[in-house]
Amino acid sequence: MSASQAEGYGPSGEGGGSVLEEYLDTLLIMPVEVRRYITLLRELDEKCQVELAQLKKRQREFISVASERTKTTKSPEHKEAILNSMRNKEFADIEILRKSLNQKIAEKKSISDQLFDMSEENLKRIRGDAKYLEELFHVKGDMPDMGLLPGREVAAFMEEDKVWILAKVVSYSVHDPDRVTVADVEDSTNNFVLPIPRVVVLPENETLGGAKGRLTTRGRKVYAIYPDTTSFYKGTLVSVPVKDISAVNANNLINQKAVIPPGVPVCGVQFDDDVDALTGLTPKHYIQAKFVFIAPNVNTF
């Protein structure tokens, strides 16, 4: 990216933002997102260690009991009957522990894949523009973690209600990097101190290219802000981002309720359990892309 390219890309460009602004914003968000994923993995590791210890203990106990019950009989049929009886009773909790561990292993793989994909995407951009940024800023060392500046819009997970809400950052300190204070956008006096994994930083000045880079695949599970609310609900991405609401076929906007300003990328989402009572169909809603993010693994929460 040349200096002229960065300066020449403005309101007339795709998405109406600055490529440089969006790029820097991506760099600022990345440390927060990496920390969120790593914290999730750490929490899963701790749970896996506890369950693995329980599983090993139960397996040892099962083997010991099985040996004790079968040592007095020489009949293979009798031994098999004893073991089958134990499988139906004592072995049940071992199977439950195994299934739980397998689920957590799958969650860890899913989180690792998301972290890898995000890192690869950002590394591609960094490699391509690193020289330009070095010449422009002449900086070395760590960039401050400005993705969580006061006033920044985020999606915040409320543990008690199990719901994501739109919030703004109130304060964040590098001296306590695992927590951030946010406020509900509907009540600025209602503050919450949340672990980093419960907060998703929303993009600022996002161009169409940036939105497409995040939301690439139709059918992907996402969280999106429901029209006329400040809460995020789970749904499915059914239309990848387009430059703004004017690019959507008018026939698809007949039931559109949310008013979306022109010049901002939008995408189509179908929300889970959002069935029209009259038609029995799930409507498609067009949502500002900045308010749509890939569904994190909330089973971990």
C-alpha positions, -999 to 999 in steps of 0.1 A, spaced: 0 0 0 15 33 -10 10 66 8 -10 79 -21 -33 48 -20 -40 54 17 -46 91 13 -67 87 -18 -91 62 -3 -118 83 14 -155 89 14 -157 82 -23 -141 48 -18 -158 15 -11 -174 15 23 -167 52 28 -138 49 52 -100 51 52 -81 19 45 -53 31 68 -78 38 96 -94 4 92 -60 -14 90 -48 3 122 -81 -5 139 -76 -42 129 -41 -42 145 -54 -26 177 -82 -52 180 -60 -82 173 -42 -83 208 -76 -81 225 -90 -110 204 -59 -131 208 -61 -127 246 -98 -136 245 -91 -168 226 -61 -178 248 -81 -172 279 -109 -194 266 -83 -221 258 -68 -218 293 -102 -222 310 -109 -253 289 -75 -267 298 -83 -263 335 -117 -280 331 -101 -308 311 -75 -315 337 -102 -318 364 -123 -341 343 -93 -362 332 -83 -368 368 -119 -379 376 -120 -402 346 -87 -419 355 -99 -424 390 -132 -439 379 -115 -462 354 -91 -475 380 -120 -481 404 -140 -499 376 -111 -522 368 -104 -529 405 -141 -538 411 -143 -558 379 -113 -578 389 -126 -584 424 -160 -596 412 -147 -620 385 -117 -635 403 -138 -662 420 -154 -675 388 -138 -696 361 -167 -696 337 -162 -672 308 -199 -669 304 -203 -659 340 -175 -634 338 -190 -619 307 -224 -616 324 -208 -598 354 -189 -574 331 -220 -566 311 -240 -559 342 -212 -535 353 -212 -518 319 -248 -510 322 -245 -495 357 -210 -485 370 -197 -477 335 -223 -451 327 -206 -423 346 -173 -431 328 -190 -427 295 -205 -394 306 -170 -381 315 -155 -394 282 -182 -376 262 -177 -344 282 -139 -345 276 -144 -352 239 -168 -322 237 -142 -299 254 -115 -312 231 -137 -303 201 -143 -268 216 -106 -263 220 -100 -273 184 -128 -249 172 -113 -221 192 -77 -229 180 -90 -229 143 -107 -195 148 -75 -181 164 -54 -195 136 -77 -182 108 -77 -147 124 -39 -147 129 -33 -158 93 -56 -131 79 -39 -104 99 -4 -117 92 -11 -115 55 -20 -78 58 9 -71 81 34 -87 58 20 -67 28 20 -33 45 48 -36 72 73 -17 52 49 11 44 39 15 80 75 15 92 83 43 68 52 62 78 55 60 115 91 52 122 82 33 153 96 2 169 84 -19 199 49 -26 211 19 -7 200 -4 3 230 -35 -18 234 -59 10 221 -86 -14 209 -103 -9 243 -102 29 245 -131 45 265 -161 49 243 -153 20 220 -184 -1 211 -182 -37 221 -205 -67 224 -205 -78 261 -216 -112 274 -238 -110 305 -232 -142 325 -263 -139 346 -287 -136 317 -266 -155 292 -270 -128 266 -248 -105 246 -255 -67 248 -242 -36 230 -219 -18 254 -192 8 255 -158 7 271 -155 27 303 -120 19 313 -92 -6 306 -57 -8 320 -26 -26 308 -19 -32 344 -50 -55 346 -50 -68 310 -75 -96 316 -104 -74 326 -123 -44 311 -150 -22 325 -180 -16 301 -213 2 304 -247 -8 288 -254 17 259 -289 20 272 -278 29 307 -243 45 310 -245 43 348 -248 5 347 -212 -7 346 -198 -42 345 -162 -55 350 -158 -84 326 -131 -108 317 -117 -102 282 -132 -134 267 -166 -120 275 -160 -89 253 -159 -87 215 -145 -54 201 -167 -41 173 -151 -26 141 -149 11 136 -149 28 101 -151 -7 85 -149 -8 47 -167 -34 26 -134 -52 22 -129 -54 59 -165 -67 65 -161 -93 38 -128 -104 53 -146 -111 86 -179 -125 73 -168 -147 44 -190 -177 44 -228 -180 41 -242 -206 66 -218 -196 93 -232 -191 128 -230 -155 140 -242 -132 166 -260 -101 153 -279 -72 169 -316 -78 165 -335 -49 148 -347 -22 172 -329 -37 202 -294 -35 217 -290 -72 222 -272 -97 201 -288 -130 192 -275 -162 176 -283 -166 139 -270 -177 105 -252 -155 80 -273 -159 48 -259 -130 28 -223 -118 28 -217 -81 32 -226 -56 4 -216 -20 2 -248 -6 18 -285 -11 20 -291 4 -15 -273 -26 -30 -299 -50 -16 -327 -61 -40 -359 -42 -31 -379 -74 -30 -358 -85 -1 -366 -54 19 -404 -57 21 -403 -68 57 -372 -48 67 -378 -30 100 -344 -16 110 -334 18 95 -298 16 83 -279 47 72 -265 48 37 -229 41 30 -223 14 56 -218 -23 48 -247 -46 56 -253 -84 55 -282 -107 58 -289 -127 89 -316 -152 99 -320 -154 136 -325 -187 154 -361 -193 167 -373 -162 148 -402 -178 129 -430 -157 114 -463 -167 131 -483 -162 98 -460 -177 72 -440 -202 93 -408 -189 76 -377 -174 92 -373 -139 78 -340 -125 66 -329 -93 83 -303 -69 69 -279 -58 97 -250 -33 98 -220 -56 93 -202 -39 123 -229 -54 145 -224 -90 133 -196 -112 146 -186 -149 144 -203 -168 172 -177 -176 199 -179 -208 218 -204 -198 245 -205 -234 258 -173 -224 276 -189 -196 295 
